[in-house]
Amino acid sequence: MSEVTQTGGRSGIFGWMSNPVHLTRLAIHFGIFASFMSVWEWASRTGRLNDLIMPGPIAIADAIWRLYFATGEIYWHFFVTMFEAVAGFTIGGLIGLGLAIAAALSMTFRRYIAPYAVALNVTPGIAVTPIFIAWFGFGWNSKIALASLIVFFPIFVNTLSGLLRVDRDTMELFRSLGAKKSQIFFKLMLPEAAPMIFAGFKVAITTALVGAIVAEFASATEGIGILMQRYAHRLDIAASIAVLFSMSLMGLILYTLMEMTDRRLVFWQHADRLDRVGHRRFKKLMRLRSRGTRKPLGVSRRAQD
Amino acid sequence: MEHETIPGIGKSGTFSWGRIAKHMAILFVLLAVWEYVTATGIADELMFPQPTEIVLSVWPLYGSPGIVWYHLWVTMATVLAGFVVGTVLGIVLAALVGMSESTRRYLQPYIIILEATPRIAMGPLVLAWLGFGFGAKLAIVTLVCFFAPFVNTLTGILSANEPQIELMKSMGASKWQILTKAMVPDAMPLIMAGIRLAMASALGGALVAEFISSNDGMGVLMQNLTAVLNMPAAFATLLSLTIVGFILYRLMEMIEGTVVFWQNDDGMRRASRRREKYWRSL
């Protein structure tokens, strides 16, 4: 997978495929996959694998078909859990970001909030589930609350350490050139911290999903977690593995969305994105110049005056 | 690599009684406000128990009936056993996989898929396989603890210092020697980070396992206490989980300090002192 991302820049998959080494590797990958699947299927057909323990791949595929196409009952549960995770992520993320920014700007605040943040970190957030269910009820709210609780810490810590990582000399330079506090924050600290903040977001989004699912295990009426538990209790293992796949799928979707946002917003950390954004900006600049503005490139109006 | 729980706070060097007093004052004010709010009925007493009630409920939990001890023992046994099995399995498998390049390449897609799956989510499935009881709980904690050490060990081994290994090879080192003398020490900081992550998630994993099926353990205790709306006791239980988590965290920090002593000044000083003593005694 990493090779695809390394070599497959803009030339696409065909350039990658034309390399014979890659083709053989791909063939071996498929060979391993196919033989693994057929051995598994054979074992479950002949009864060497108990159906109650591990159904064969065809049974699982059938269950996936049933869930997604024949009855389509998974979509609603899928949506519920995803909504809970994203809502929890948003709430916990906003609180974490806000507190981290406050802590980065004020030493005193940082010092006095530290013990509580540590206590929150060492408490397994999941342990709070029963209390949250008592507080917020069996519906969506308790799941959202749990997700936002366990999302808080990674975002808080990453944002704080990102904001504090600013180079002292650059800060001095900003100050000596008379930058306002808000300018220092928005033009220096925030861009500097952005890669770390997004690293925190990426960890947190999958954590939020885990929080939502666990809260559903504890008690829920709808959501992908309770769906899985229901199937497991009915010993319909094939369906419950199909639901598990959907959980991985949801994790992948959320993570990929985060990754895409990261590449868009923090473009200077990714070489190919940087190229593209640089190219776009250069073109825009050239267009402006050809429109007849006779100013030399890269000199703003104020500097000219 | 610096390890601060909260970045930007100086470590123990800046300890002063004045600051401790201020911290205490803030905590006291917070608790007083909480007490006042619940005592006057602004917040529901049933949902948000008063701090004094919580303190009072510590006694029945720990003291005369002392119900917490048994559950604490069960949970800790699960956590520690699962943690040990999971990390050992993860590190050994990663070392095996890391040795051969083709194994690594052909396993990679499966590892990625497994990584994307929320591990705890496999709980009900494991339960259906192994039935209610200690075995299922152990399996869930093992599963939760497996991946962080596995992935970190693999990354650590993959980022090994190539010229160093070339040198060792040219001097006729065996594969085992290369692994134990070059790759593992190089990868050790990452491996320890993975182990720390595993420990951090182990307690959570055990609690989830207990939520979904069990008769004993802290998770069950919490659930029972909240089910009968004995919120003060539930909060006291939660607090004891915080303390347990803190102890485990500190323990891991200490172990890390001794194992990868070259990563921080304190451990470095201690190790060099120990070695000096040893050489003196010879």
Interface residues (C-beta under 8 A of the other chain):
Chain A: M1 S2 R25 I28 H29 I32 L52 I53 A103 A104 M107 R110 R111 Y112 A114 P115 A117 V118 A119 N121 V122 T123 P124 G125 I126 A127 V128 T129 P130 I131 I133 A134 W135 V157 L160 S161 L164 T206 L209 V210 I213 V214 F217 A218 G225 M228 Q229 A232 H233 L235 I237 S240 I241 L244 M247 S248 G251 L252 Y255
Chain B: T5 I6 P7 G8 I9 R19 K22 H23 I26 M47 R105 Y106 Q108 P109 I112 I113 A116 T117 P118 I120 A121 M122 G123 P124 L125 L127 A128 W129 L203 G204 L207 V208 F211 I212 M218 G219 M222 Q223 L225 T226 A227 L229 M231 A234 F235 L238 L241 T242 G245 F246 L248 Y249
